[in-house]
């Protein structure tokens, strides 16, 4: 699934990855600090009932639930997608 990217500010901000389940539940999967430098991250925690992974822009330190529209969402399944994000 692809959605239009929300307008970003010139100042780098932290981004959070989220595991999404079929029931609509979301749980944190990792934080990208927002340094403005390219970096790679492994998602944190077990997949369990995860059917998709998304990324959002968040306030410093992250948040318990997404506070912005997703920058991207990729479905997981027999043919897993690859989500590439550059700060």
ABEGO torsion letter per residue (X at the ends): XBBBBBBBBABBBBBBBBBBBAAGBBBBAEBBAGAGBBBBBBBBEBAEABABBBBBBBBBGEBABBABBBABBBBBEABBBBBBBBX
